[in-house]
Amino acid sequence: MAVAFGLVLALLAAYLVVHRIIGRPSEGCTVRAADGSGALSLNLEQGRNASTVAAVAQSRGLPDRAVTIALATAMQESRLENITHGDRDSLGLFQQRPSQGWGTVRQVQDPVYATGRFFDGLVKVPGYTRLPLTVAAQRVQRSGHPQAYAKHEADAATLAAALLGREGGVFSCVVDGDDTAGHPGGGALKAAVAEEFGGAGAAGVARG
């Protein structure tokens, strides 16, 4: 899987920058559209998971609309966090249920696998790029509240454009402090992103 992300690295390396700054700033990631509008704040886990969604889509040659649909879905299902509990046995970014054939518990809690399974379903939806986002997402998710996806569409589109380098969008993260158990600092985050995007230096860490 890491080899497949090699092509993605070239597309995203210029847009994903992780800064480590002296003075303990607020950690997290910021997304801005080309005109400076549409500012969106994410924590580091959300930022990494959003990047994973974009990487999986690009490795499969999927259109930008697929990234927007997947991001909006994950925003609603898990707030872009890899949840370990949910409704019944729903787990991971997309609240996929092992009991419903989505995969094992371990698999659905792997963001790369979970995203791939979502896209497996999405590409089977005829004309999904032309459908309303709520309809396309619902064809995959079978949610009890399909209209809830709609409220995330604008943010998801801004995030997708920034991650994919469209229209000058910017996605940047600030890391505060050193690596600690359960809380990755600059080194761990850089290594994680590099692994997902092909093993090379997908993120730079500016050390002050």
C-alpha positions, 0 to 999 in steps of 0.5 A: 500500500505504501508503494501505491502512495508514492505518486500521491506524495508528489501531489501533496508534499507541497501542501502538507507542512508540519511546523514545530514552534518554540513557545507551545502554540496551539496544536492542530491543522488549519485549512484555507481556500485560495482566497483565504476564506473557508478557514477550517480547524482540525486536531492532529488526528483529524488532519492525519485522517483527512490526509489519508482519505485524500491519499487513498482516493488519489492512489485509486485515481478517483475524482475530487468529488469522491474525496469531498463525499468521503470527507463529509461522510467521515466528518459526520460519522466520526468527526474524522477521528478513528473511533473505538466505539459507536452505535452497536459495533460501529467503528473507525472513520466511517462507523463500519460494522464488522458484523455487517461484513465491512471487515474485522475489528482491526481492519475497520479501525485502520484508516487506510482500509476503512477508506478503501472500503468506503470507496469500494462502495462509492464507485459502485454507485452509478453517476455518484459524482453527479448525485447530491452528496447526501444521496451518494453517501447514503448509498454506501452508508445506509445511515438512519440520518442521511441528511446529516451529511449535507451540513459538512459538504462545504467544509469537506470541499474546502479540505479536499481542495487544499489536500489535493492542491487545487486552486491554491488551497493550503493545509498546514499543521502546528505540532507543539512539543516532543513525542510522548506516549499516545501523543505524537509530536513532530517526529511521529507525525512526520513519520506517519504521514510519510508512511501513508504517502509513500515512505518519503518525506511527505511533511517537513518539520520546521524546528525553531 
